[in-house]
Amino acid sequence: MDSIFITGTAGAGKSLLASRLLQWYFDNGSYAVSLNLDPGAESLPYDPEVDVRDYVDIKAIMEDYSLGPNGSLIIASDLISTHMEEIQNEVNEHNPDVVVIDTPGQIELFAFRASGPYFVGNFFADAKVNIFVFDGTLVSSAINYVSISLLASSVMLRLKTSQINVLSKSDLIIDKLPQILEWSSSSKKLEDSLNEEKEAEYSLLSKELLGILTTGDFLQDLIAVSGLTMSGMINLVAAIARIVSQGEDSKA
């Protein structure tokens, strides 16, 4: 069994991408199941075979601890790891080829608290890969691109697993798409665009951060996908296959 975690900022299209991956594997003869790890999800574009909401009840936490939604989500996220054995057993009962794991919308609750890295590190699978979703509508400026790249690198360091960076909503950013993909493959092109930014102070800071990311070899090419048109899915699945079958880190 291979596991595919999907992370990214709120609204980036993680759940939609999860549904498209599930459909892809189904259409191509692989048995894939979904694991929803977002206890605060109100609706999903797929019907999860395994659902953390069966183990962690946000409304009950709010009532028991007299907390608002944000405080309840923090506790709920920490409780996920306490149900790890039950979740693992439920996944194993399905005996899938692939499990697609949809993580909480609030990336900070999953990646930067102890419970998320613990879950990723201790979830049993033959191979693991994390997909970090760059929201195409957020990275249309060079400064935003650098900031999201920094976040993606931070998540990779926290989860300590092979990572593929994906650009979502490519159908909504057709005019900017070539430039964004150029930034992902050429730090020089990205630096040139930063030099054109009007806010000199933030441009300078972004260039300093870009230098660090480049030196550490954290930047990697983006795979552009569209949840609407399914474009780019072949490239994404091929990148996943390279990692899970050969143990390679993705730089594609």
N, C-alpha and C positions, 0 to 999 in steps of 0.2 A: 504493500500500500504506500502510495506517495501522497504527501500532503502539500497543498498550495495555500499559503496564507495570503490574504489580500488586505493591505493597509493603505492609509492615505488620509488626507484631510476630510472633514465633514463635507458631504455634497460632491465629492470628487467622482462618484460613480462606482464605488466599490461593489455594492450589492448588485447593480446592473451587470457589471463585469462578471461577478460570480455566476449570475444566471446564464450569461452567454457562454462561459466556460463549461458549465454543466451541460448545456445544450450541445456544445461542440463535441464533448466526449461521448455523449449519448448517441449523437448522429454518426460518430465514427467508431462505434462498437466497443467503447470502454465503459465500465460500470463506475460511475462517479456519484458520490453522495455529497450533500451539503451539510456543513456545520455552522449554524449561526451562533456567533459569540457575542452578539450585541444584545445585552439584556434590556436596553431601552428602545429597541426597534418596534415601531408601531405597525409597520407593514413592510413586506419584502416582495421583490419581483419573482420569487421562487418559493416553493414549499419545502422548508428544510427537513431533511430526514432526522437530524439531530439538532435540538434547539436548547440553548442555554436558558431560555425563558421558562423551560420546564423545571429548572432547578433554582433559578433566582427570580424572585418576584419584586419588581420595582415598587409597585403600589404597596405591597406589604412592608417593605423597608421604610417607605415614607411614613406609614402609619406607626410602625413599631418604634422608630427612632425620632419621630416628629421632625423630619427633614424635608427640604424642598427637592425638586428634581435633580439639581446638580450634586448635592450631597448624597442623595440616594444612589446616583450613578457611580460615585466614587466607591461607596461600600459594595455595590453590586459587582463592580469590576474586580474588587479584591476577593469577593466570594467565589468568583469563577474557579480559581485554582483549588479551592476546597472541594469542588465537585469534579475534579479532573479525572479521578478513577472511574466515576460513573459515566462521564462523558466519553472517555476512552473506550470503556466496555460497550457502550451503545454503538459507537462507530464500528468497533470490531465485529459486532454482531451482524452488521451489514456486509462485512468482508469485501469492501470495494477495492477497485484498482486505484482510484484516486479519491481523496477527500478535499473538497474546496472549502476553505475556512474563511468566513466573512467576519472580520473583526469589528469592534465598536467604532461608531462614527467619530467619536472623540479620540483622536490618535494619542493624545497625551495620557489618557486613562489606560490605554493598552501598552504602549511602548515605554512610557517613562515612569510607571509604577512597577513594583516588583512582580506583580501577578502575571503581567503579559509575557515578559521574557521567561519567567518560570514555566508558563504553559507551553510556549514554543520549544523551550529546551527539553521538557520532559514528556511532551506528547510523542507517543511512539509511532514512527513511520520509517519505512525503508529509506526514503529520501525526503528532504524538505526544501521548499523554496518560498521566498516571500516576494510578492508583487507589490511594489509601491506605486500608487496611482497619482500621477501629476494631473491635477485638474487643468485641462486645456484652457479654460476661461480665466484661470488665475495667473498663468505664466506667459501672458502675451507681452509683458514688458521684461527687459533684461534684468532689472533689479528684482522683480518678483521671481524670475526664473532662478536666480542665485539663491534666494531665500528658501524656496521650496527644495532646491538641490541640497542645501544645508540640512533641511529637515529630513530628507530622504537618507542622507548619509548618517544622521544621528540615529534614525530608526534601524539602519543596518548594523550600526555599532551596538545598539541595545539588544537586538534580537539575535545577533551573531549567527546569521544564516545567509545562504546565497540569496541574492536579490536581483530582481529584474525591474527596471524602471519603465513604466508605461505611461503614455500620454493619452488621456481620455478625451472624449468629446471632439475628436478630430473633425467630425462633420460640421461642427459649429464654428471652427476657426480656420476655415479653408484658406483665407487670405494670409493668415499669420503662420500657418503650418510649416511651410518651407523654411522660414526663418528660425522657428523654434527648433526644428529638427537639426538645422545647421548649428545652432547653439550647442545642442547636445553632443555633436560630433567634433566641434572645433572650439576650444577655449579661446583661441585668438579671435574668432568671429564674435563670440560672446563678449570679450573684452572691448572689441571695437564698438559694439552696441552700447556697452556701459559708458564709453567715452562720449557718446551722443546724448546721454541723459542730461536733462536740465538741472536736476538737483545734484550739484557737485559733491556735497557732503556724503549723500547716500551712495552715489556712484563710486566714490573713493573707498568707502567701507565695503561695498559689494566687490570691488576689484581685489581688495585685501582677502576677503573670504574666498573668492574664486581662486586666488593663488594657493591658498591652503588646500582647497579641494583638489586642485590640479596636482599639487605636489604629493598629496596622499593617494592619488589615483582613485579618487572616489567618484569622479564624473564618468558616466557611461552613456552610450547612445540610448535614446528613447525609442520605444516601439509604439507607434501611433495606432490607436484602436478607436473604433466607434461602436458603442453599444447599440446604436440605432441601425447602422448598415452592416455591422459585423466585419467591416474592413479591418485588416491588420491581425485578425485572429490566427491566421496561418503562421505568421511570423512569431506571435506570442507563444503559441503551442509548441513551435519548433524550439524556441529558446528554453521553454520549460523542459522539453524532452532532453535537450543537451545537458541540462543540469542534473535531472533525476536519473538519467541513464549512465552518465559518465562522471558525475560528481564535479562538474566544471563550474567555476564562478562565471556568471554572465557578464560579458563586456560588449555584447552585441547591441 
